[in-house]
Amino acid sequence: MKRDDVFAIGALIALWLLFFWRVLTPITADQASLRQGDFSGQFVAFAGYQYARLSKGEIPLWNPYNNGGLPFIADTQAAVFYPPRLIALALARLTGGFTYHTLELEMTAHVLLYTLMMYSFVRYLLRRKRGAILGALTAAIVGGYSGFMSGYPPLQLALMEAGIWLPLAAFGIAAAGDTSTLRPKWLAVTGFAYGMSWMAGHPQTTYLLTVFLLAYWAYTVYRRRWSWRKWVIGALIFSMIGGGMAAVQLLPGFEYLLYTTRAGFGYDAKSNGFPIQDIVQFIFPGIVSLFSPLYIGIFALILAIIAVVRARAWFWGGMAITALIWSFGANAALYPLLYNILPGLRFFRGQERGAYLVVNTLAVLAGIGLVYLINRGVERDHPFALRIRGWLSRIFWAALAFAGLIFALWLGSPASYGAIIQPIAFGTVMIGIALLILPILMAKPQPMIAFAALTAITIFELFTVNMAAPSTYDRVPPDAQISMTPPPLIAQVLADADVPFRVDGARGLTANYGSLYGAADIRGISPLWLASMAALIDGGLPNPTVWELLAVRYVFSDWRELPTPAQIIGRGMDFYGEVNLHRLADPRPFALIMHRAVLAESDEMAYAMLGAPEFNPRQTLILNEPVEIALSQADAMPAQVVAFAPETVVIHGESDAPALLSISLPDYPGWIATVNGVKTPIHRAYGGLSAVAVPAEDWEVTLIFSPLTFRIGASLSILTWTALFAFGVWQWSRSIRYKSGSPSPTDASMPS
C-alpha cells in the first residue's frame, strides 16, 4: 500500500469521526442519538430479543412477543446470523450489556466500512490514472455521506447494512474480468459480499444489488468479448456462494413470505416511488420531503455528468439513469414494465429505494469525473469547458431568481417558507461557487492541490447538509430515547408469573417493544406479519373476540371502560398521552380442552363465524378440516401449561372422552406436536390458530418449533462458510509461498 493510500484511509477515518462526533462523544451534554421510530421500535427491540436469547446460548427461532407470535429466524430484518450484528452483540455483552447505543455504534461502523470499501473499489478502477487516490477518496465521501446514506437508512438499519456491500461485490467482478482470462476466484469475493447483503436483512436492497451485479457482470463479459456462457458461469458462482452463506436465513424467510400479508399485495400497493419533483433535491435538499436521498452535492453531481459525457463512463451513467427512473415507481413508465418482467419484483414496496443504486453509481461517477479533469491537461477541451460554464451560468441565474422569489414569499409568510429558504439559499450559493471555480480548473492544467479543493468543497456540502440532520437525529443522549428496562406499567404486567398470557399493547407498549421487554403482545410493527394473524387481530373482529382467541389477559388503553368486563389496575403515560392498564375479568386460558367443534371450509368462513354475535369461541372450536373423533359436547375446560418457552410448549391435561386441545398458538409450518411422545397432526383452528386431538386419558402435549427450512438452511450455510474459509486459507498460504519469489502467472495481475 502506498503512503498516499495510507493518508487517504486516515482521512476517511478522520472524516467519519467528525461526521458522527455527536454520536461518538462521551460528553453527555453534546450527544445526539438516532430518532425513535423504526430504529427503536423495530431494530432495537428485535436486537434486544436477539441479544437476550443468544446470551443464554439459544437460537431465537420463534418470537412469542409480537403479532401474537412469529418465526423470528424468518423475519428478514431480525438478521439473526448477520456476522456484524453478532460481533456487536458480543461486544455489548463484554462491555456491560445491550443498549440503544449498541446499534448506533453498529450503524456508524457500517458507514466507515462502506467508505473504505468504496475507496478500495474506485482506487482499483482508476489505478492506472494520475489522481486515482483523490478520485477514490471523493467517491467514498460522496457515497458515504450523501443524502441517502445519512438519511433514512440509519433509521432503517437493515437497509443500510444490506446496501454497504455493493463496492466490495463490484470489486470482485472488476478483478475477475481484469485480464483476458476469467479469474473465478475473485467472484468468490463478490459472492461473499452478496451473501453478507442477504444476511443483513433487507431483501429489497439486496434485490437491487442483484440487478446491479448481474448488469455489471454482463458489461464486464461484453467488454472482454467473452461468450455468454461465462456470464452464466460467473453469475452462478457468486449467486451460489451468496445464497449458500445466507441460506440459514433465506430459506425460512422465503417460506415465511408466502404466509405473510405481503404475498397478497398488488401493483397499487407496491408501485409508490418518488414524485417527479423530487429531482429538485439534487440541488436543493429538504424542500420536497423530510429526507433528501438523492442529494450528493452540486460539485459531485457536476463531476458525475462530466464522467458520463467526457470520460464515457456509459455503464455507470446508464445504471444511474435507469435506477433514477425506476425510483419514480408508477410515476414513470419504466416500473410497470419491470414489474411484469423482473422475477421477484412483485414482493417489494417503496420503489424510491432505487435511490440506493442512484447514489452508488453517482459516487463512482464523481470519482471518475474528477480523475478525468485531473488528466485532461494532456488534451485540453476548451469548447467543453465553455459549455460547462454556459450551463452553470444559466442554472445559477435560474436558481438565483428562484431563491429571490422564495425570499419574497418568506418575508410575507415566514412560517410557511422558513423550512425551505435555507436549503435554497445554500444550493444557490454552491452553484455560484461552482460557476467561479470549475471554469478556472478546466481552462488550463492545474496542480493537484487545486483539484483537492473540489473534494474539500464536496465534504463541506455534504457535512453541512447531512451531519446530525434533525430528520435523523435528536439532540439527546441515547439513554434518553427509550428505557431498556420495562417501564412501571409494563413491569406491573410482567410481575404476573401465571404464564402464558398475552397483552394488547396498541397503547402503553406499542411498536415491537414486547420483544424488548418480554411481554407477549398481539400487536407489532414488523413489515412481515402472518396473514392469518393479521386477519384475526386487525381484520375487523370485535376486540373481545380477538382478546378471547389470543388469550389476552391485559389491555393497555386510553379507554376508561372496555367492551368486556375488566378492572383498571394501573395508570401511566406513553408516547401519546395517558394510558390505563386493564385486567380482563375472565381471560381465556392459553390452552382449552374442547368437546364441541364446527367445520369452516376456509379461513374467511371461520372469520365470518367468529364475527357472529351469538357465536361463543370459548365453547366451540372452528376447524378448517374434519377430525375423525367423536366429541361429547361437554363444556370446555382449561388445560395446564406446565412449560412455556419460545420454541417449546408443554401442556398437561386429562379427558374423560376424546377431545380437541385448542391452543392459542399461531398455526405455522415448523411446529411439531406429540401426544404422550407420539407425533400427531396440528389442525388449523379459528382460521389461524392451532388444535390437537387428545385421547380419553391422562395426556401430555408437547409442541416444538423446529422448521425444516432452518435445518436445511443451516446445513447449507455451514457447508458454504466452511468452504469459503478453507478457500481463503488456501489462497493466503499461496500468497505466503510466493511472497519472496515471482508470482505465479495466474496471480500476475492480482490487485494490490
N, C-alpha and C positions, 0 to 999 in steps of 0.2 A: 504494500500500500504506500502511495506517495505521501510526502509530507503535506502537500496541498489537500489531499483527501482527508488526512487526519484533521487538518484545520477546518474543513467543511463539515465533517462529522461533529467536531467540537462546537461549531457554530449552530448546528441543528439542535444539539443538546441544550446549548445556552438559550436559544430561542424558545425551545419547549419549556424550560424553566421560567422564562419571562411570561410566556402566554398563560401558563397555569399557576402563576405565582400565588394568586389568591386562593387557589385550591390546595397548594402545597405548603403555604406558610404556616409555621407553628404559632404565630401570633393570633390569638382568638379574635381580637378586635378587627383584624384585617381580612379574616377568612370570608370567602364566598363558597357556596355549595350549589350543586345541581338542584334545580327546582323540583318540587314534588309533582307528581303526576304518574306517568307510566314508569319513570325511572324508579320512584319509590314504591308505588303501588303494585307494579308488576315485577321489576327486576330485583329490587332489594328484597321484596317479600319472598320471591321464589328462591333467590340465592340464600336467604336466611334459612329456609326449609332445607335446601340442599346442604348447607353447612351443618345443620343440626343432625341430619341423617348420616352424612359422611363422617362426622366426628365420632359417631358411635360405631363406625365400621360397617354401616348399612348402605345398600344401594337403593336410592329412592325411586322405586318403580311406580308406586302409586301414591297419590296425594289425596287424603280424605278431607282436606281442609278448605277447599274451594269448589264452587259449582256442584256441590253435592258429592264430589269425588271425581278424579280424573287420572288418566295414566301419565304420571309426571315424566317418565322417561320419554314418552311420545310427544309431549308438548315441546315443540322445537325450541321455543325461546327460553326454556329452562336450561338448555345447553349443559346437560348433566355431566358429560365427559369431556367438555371442551378443555384442552390442556391449560391454557392461560387462566381459566376460571379455577381449575383445580389448584394451580400454583397460588393464586390469590387467596383462596380459602385456606390452604396450608399455611401460608404466611400469616394470615389472620389468627389462626389457631396458635401459632408460635408467639404472637405479639399481643395476646390478651382477648381475642375473640372477634367475631364478625361484627362489623359496624357499617353504618351508612357510608363512611369514608372508604371502606374497603373497596366498594365498587367504583367510587370516584377515582381512586388510585388505579384500579384496573383500566378504567376508561382512558386516563391520561397516558398510561403506559402503552396503550394501543396506538395512540396518536404518535408518540415518539417512534414506535416500531414501524408505523406506516411511513413516516418521513424518511427513516433510514432505508427502508426497502425501496421507496420511490427514488431516492438519491442513487442507490446502487443500480437500479434498472436503467435510469436515464443516463447515468455515467457510463454504463456499458454500451448503450445505444450510440452514444456520441464520442466514444473513447478515442477515435482517430481524428477528432476535430479540436482545434485550438479553442479554449474556453469551455471544454466539456464539463469541467468541475463546476464552473459558475452556472452553466445551463442546468446541470443536475440539481444543484442547490436550489435554484429558482423553482424548478418543477416540484421538488419536495415541499418547499414552503407554500406554493400555490395549492397543491393538493391537501396538505395537512392543515392549513389554516383558512381554507376557503369557507364560504358561507354554508356549504354542505357539511363538511366535516365538523364545523364548530356550531352548527345549528341544532336541528332535532336529532341527528344520530347519537350525540352523547346521552340524550334522554331516552332514545330508543336503542338501548345499548347493544342488543343483538344485531341491529342493522349496521352499526359501526364496526363491530367485531367481525362480522361476516364480510364486510367490504374492504378491510385494510389489506387483504391478501392479494389483491389484483397485481401490484407491482412485482411481487415475488413470482406469481404464476406467469406473468408476461416475461419475466427474466428467463425462466426455464424454456419458454418457447423460442425466445430470441437466441439463446445459446444453442438450443437443439438444431436450429436452422442456420447457424452461423457459417458453416462450411458447405461444400458441395455434397458432402456425405451426411446423412441424417445421424445425429448423435442422441439416441433414445434415452441415455442416462440423464440428460438434462430435463427430459419430460417427467422424470421422477420428481424433480423439484416443482414443476407445475402441478403434478398430482398431489404432492404434499400440501402446497398452498391451497389447492382446490378442496382437499379434504378438510383442512382447518376451517375454511369458509363454511362448509356444510356443518361442521360441528359447532360453530359459533351460534347457530340457531336462528338465522333469518333466511328462510328458503327463497324468498323473493329476490333478495340481494344476490344470493348465490346463483339463482336462475339468470339474472342479468350478467353475472360474471361468466356463467356458462356460455351465453350467447357471445360475449366478447372473446372468450378463449377460442371458441370454435371459429370465429371470424378471423382472429389474429393468426391462428394456425393455418387457416385456408390462405390468408395473404402470404404467409411465410412460404408455404408449399408452392403457391403460384409464382412468387418472386424467384424461387430456386428452380422453377420449371420441372418440379418433381411430378411423378404420377399421383393421381388422386388416391391411389392405394396407400401412399404414405400419409396422406391426410387422415384416412380411416384408421391406419395403424397407430399414428400419433394420438388421435383423439381417444382411441380405445385405451391406450397406455395411461394417459393422465386421468381419464374418467374412471377407469377401474381402480386405480390407486386411490383417488379421492373418495370414490364410493365405498371402497373396502375399508378405508380408515374410519369413515363416519357411519358404517353400516349399523353399529350398535345403537345409534340414534335414528338413522334414516328409516330402517325397516319398521320399527314401532311407529315412527312418525307418519309414514305413508299409510300404514294400517289405520291409525287414528284419524287421519284426514278424511277418510271415506265415511266416517261416522259422525263428523262434525257438521255444524251449521254451514261451514264454508263450502261444503260439497254441493249445497243447494242454491248458492248464489248464481245469478245470471249476469248477462252483459251489463245491464244498467248499474248493478251493484259494484262492478269491477272496473268500469271504464273511466272513473273520475281521474283527472290529472290537472296539470297546471292550466289556469286560464291563459289565453294567448298573451294578455297584457303583462304576464309575469316576466317576460323577457326584458322589460324595462329595468328589472333588478340586476341585470348585468352591469348597469351603470349606476342606478340609484337604489341601493339596498334598503329594504324595510318599508317601502312606500305602498306595496300592494298587499303584503301578508306579514304575519308575525315573523317568519323566518325568510331568509334570502338564500336558498341553497344554490342558486345559480351564480352568486357573486364570487368572482375570482380576482377582482381589482381591474382597474382600467388598463394599467400597463400590461398585466398578464394577458388580458383579452386582445390587446393590440399585437403582442408578441405571438399569440396563437394564430391570429389572422395572417401575420407575416409568414409563419411556418407553413401554412397551407398554400398561400399564394406564391411565395418565392422559394421556399425550401421544398415545395412539392410533397409535403407530408400528407399524401392523399388518404391513406388508410385512417390515420388519426383524425383528420378532418371529417372524413365520411362517417366515422363512428360517432363523433361529437354531434354532427347534424342529425344523424339518424336517431340517436338517443334523445336529443332535444325534442324532435317531433314526436317520438314515442311518449315522452313525458307529458305531452298535452292530452294524452288519453283520447277520449271521444271528441275532444275539441279540435282534432285534426284527423285527416283521412288515413294516417298510417296505422293507428292502433286497431281499427276494425279489421284491417287486412291481417295484421299479426295475430289477432285474437282467433282468427279462423284457420291459420296455417301453422302456428308455432305450437307444438305439443307442450302441454303443461301450463301454458299462459293463463288458461281459464281459472286456475286456482288462486290468482293473486289480484288483490285490490290495490288502489293507490298508485296509479301509473306515474305520478310525479316523482316516484323514487327512481325513475330513469335518470334523474339528475346525478345519481351516483356515477354513471358512465360518462355523462357530460363533463363533470368536473375532472374526473381522472384523465380523460383524453385531452381536455384543455390544458391540464397541468403539464402533460408530456409535450404538448404543442408549444407551450410557453417556453419550456427549456430548449426545444429545437429552434424556435424563433430567435431566442437570444443568441444562441450559438451561430445562427445564420448571420445576424448583424455583426457579430464579432469577426467573422471570417469574410464578410462581403467586401472588405477593403481590397482584396485581390481583384475583384471585378466590380467596380463601382457601378451602382444602379441609380443614377441621378433622376431619371424620369419617375421611377417608383417612389423615391423619396419625395418628389414634388407631389405625387398623387396622395401619399400619406399625409403630407402637410395640408393639402387641399381638403381632404376628407375630415381631418381633425379640426380644421378651421370651421367647416360647416357645422360639424357636431357641436363644437364649443359654442358657437353663436346661437344655435338652436337650444342648447342646454341653458345658456345664459338667459335667453328670452323666457324659457320655461321657469327658471328659478325666479326671474323677476315677477312673473305672473303669480307664482305661489307666494312670494313675499308680499305682494299687494293683497292677496286674499288673506294671508296670515295677519296682516295689520288690521283687517276688518273682523276677523274671527280667529283669534289665537288658539282657542280651544279646539277648533276643527282642523287646523293645519299645523299645530305645534309639533306633532309626531313626525311629519314628513319634511319640514323645512330644513332640518339639519342634514339628513342624508342627501337631499337635493343640492344644497349648498356645497357639501363635501364632494359629491360627484362632479359638480361643475368645476370646482377648483382643481380637481385631479385631472380633468380633461384639459384645462388650461395649462397645467404643468406639462402634460404630455405634448401639447402643441408647442411649448417652448423647447423641450429637451430633445424629443425624438428627431425632428429635422436636423438639429445640430449633430447628433450622433450619426445620422445617415449621410451627412454631407461629405464627410471625408473620414479616413481611418482615424480611430481614437485609441488611446491606451486602455488597457483592461480595466483600470480603475473607473473609467467613465461608464463602462457597461455594468460594473458592480453597483453603480448608483441606481440603475434600473431595478436591480434586486433589492436594494435598500428601500427604494420608494414602494416597491410591492409589499415588502414587510410592513412599512408604515401604513399602507392602505388597509391591509388585512387585519393587522393588530388593532388599528383604530376602530374598525367596524365590529370586529368579532371577539376581541378579548373581553372576557367577563360580560358578554352581552346579556342585558336584562331579560331577554326572552328565554335564555338558557340557565342563568344563574340567579340565585338570591343572595343578597348581601348579609347572609347569616352563616354561622359555622354549621357544619353538617350535623352536629349533635342537637341543633335546634330544629331540624327538619321533622323527624319523627322519633318517637320513643322506641328503642329496641327492646324494651321490656313492656309487658302488657299494661296499658292504662288502667286506672281503678275499675271502671265499669266492665272492661273485658276480664280483668283479674277476678272480678266477682263471679263471672261465668265459669272461669277455669277452676275456681275453687270447688265446683261441683264434681266430686270424684265418681259419681254414678254414671260412668261412660258405658257405651257410646250414646251421644245425642248430638243434634245439630242446632245451629242458631240461624236466624235470618238477620244478616248483618248489612242490609242495604243502607242502614244508618248505624252509627256507632262504631262499626268495624270497618266497612267499606273496602273497595278495591280488592287486592289479594292478601290483605293483612291477616286473614285467617291462617294462611300458611306460615306467616312470620311468628304469630303468637300461639299457634296450635289450637285454634278454635275452629271447629268444623262448620264452616259457613256454606249456605246453599247459594250464595252469590259469588261473584268474582268478575275480573275484567280480562282474563286471558282471551286473546282473539280466537283461540280454538276451544270450542265448547261442544260437548256431546249434543247432537241434535235432539236426542230423546230427553235429556235433562233440561235443555233449553225449552222444549215444548211443555214439560211438566211445570217448570218454575216460572217461565216468562210467557207461557202460551195462552194466558187468559183464564186459567182456572182460578176459582176463589182462593184467597190466601189461606183460609183454614184448611182447605183440601190439600194445598201444597204443603203446609206445615204437617199435616197428618201423614201424608205419604212419605215424607223425608225425615220423620222422627224429630221434628223441631221442638225443642224444649224452651228456648229463649228467643225473644224477638226484640231487636233494637228498633225503636220507632219514635217519631215525634208525636204520635197519637197518644192521647191520654186513656183511650179505651180501644181495645181490639175487637174485631167482629167474632170473637170466640172467648169464652171465659178465661181470664188471665189476671195476674196481680202485678202491679208495678213494684219492683223490689230495689230499684236504684235509679238515680238520675245523674246526668252528666252533660258534657258538651262534646260535640265532634266538629269537624270542619265546617258543617253547615249551620250549627246552632245547637239548641237544647235537644236532648235525646233522652228517652225513657227506656229502661230495661224491664221488659215484661217476662214473667214466667207463666207459661201456659198451665192451666189448672189440670188438664188431663192429657198430657202429651202421649202420643203413640210410642210404644216401645220400639226399639230398633229391629227386633225380631218377634213375629207373631205366629202362633200355631193356629191355622185356619182350616175350617171344615166346610166352607162354602166357597164356590167358585163359579164364575160365568166366563164364557168364551167371547173374545173380540177378535174378529178376523184381521184387524190391522191396528196399528198404533193410534191412528186417527179415530177409529171406533172406540178404542179404550178411553181416549181423552174425552170423547162425547159422553160416554157413560159417567166418567168422573165429574163432568160438569153438571150432571142432573142433580137437582136439589135433594131428591129422595134417595139417592144412592149413598150407601154407607161403606166406605172403603175399609173401615175398621173390622167389619164383619164379613165382607165378601171380597174375594180376590178376583181380579180380572186377569185372565191368562190369554196369551196370543196363540196358544196351541193346546189341543186337548191332552190331558194327562189321564192315563188309564188306572185310576184308583177310585174306589167307592168312598165318597165323603159322607160323614154322618150328619151334617147340617147343624152341628153343635156350635155354640158361641166360640169366638176366638179367645185364645189365652196367650199371655206373654211367655216367651222363651228366655232363658238366661244366657246372656253373653258372658262367657267365662274368660275369654281372652280377646283383646282387640288391639291390633297393630295395623299400620298402613297396608301391609301385604298379607296379613293373616287374621282371620276372624274365626273364633271357635264358639259354637252355640250349643248349649245342652238343653234337653227337654225330655218330656215323657208324654206319650199319646196313648189313649185308650183305643183308638181306631186309626187307620191310615189317615194322614193329613198332609197339608201343604204348609211349609215353613216360608212365610213371607218375610223377606229381608230388605231393609231399606238401604240397598246397595245397588249402584248402577249396574245394569246388565251390559257387560262389555267383554269382548274376547280376551282370553288370558286368565280369567278367573276359573279355578278348578275346585269342584266341590266333592267331598266324600261324606258318606254317612256311615258311621262306625267303621271307618277305614276303607270302605268300598266306594269307588268312584261312581258318581251319579250325575245326571244331567242337571244343568241350571236352566230353569224355564223363565221366559220373559213375562213379567207381571206389570200391570198398570201402564203398559206401553213404554217401559224403560227401566224398570227395577227387576229384582231377582226373586226367584222362588225355587224351593227344593222339596221334592216329595220325601216324607219321613214315614217310618213304619209305626205300627201299633206296639210300641215297646219303649224302653229307655234308650235314648239315642244321643249321639254327638255329631254335629255337622261341623266340618272344618272347611273353610274357604281360603284358598291360597292364590295370590296373583303371581303367575309365572308365565308371561306371554311367550309363545313360541318365537315370535318375531324378535324379541330381545335375545333369546338364547342363540338363534341363528346369527343375528347381527353381531353379537358379542364374539362368537367364534370367528366370523369373517374379519372383524376388526383386529382381534388378537393376531390372527394369521398375517394380515396386511402390515400391521405395525412391526411385527417381528421381522418380516421380510424386508421392510424399509430400513430397520435398524441394522440388520445384517448387511444389506447393500451399502449403507453408509459406512460401516466399519471396514468393509472390503475396499471401498473407494479411498478411504482415509489411509489404509495400510499401503495401497498402491502409491499414493502421493508421497508417503514417507520413503517408500522403496526407491522412488526416482528423484528424491529431493536433492541428492548430491550428484546426480548424473543427468544425462539428457532425458527429457520426457519422451514417452512413447509417442509414436505417430498419431495415435488416436487422441492424445492429450495435448498436441502441439498448440492448438489454438484455444485452449481452455481459458475462460475469462479469469482475470485476476480479481 
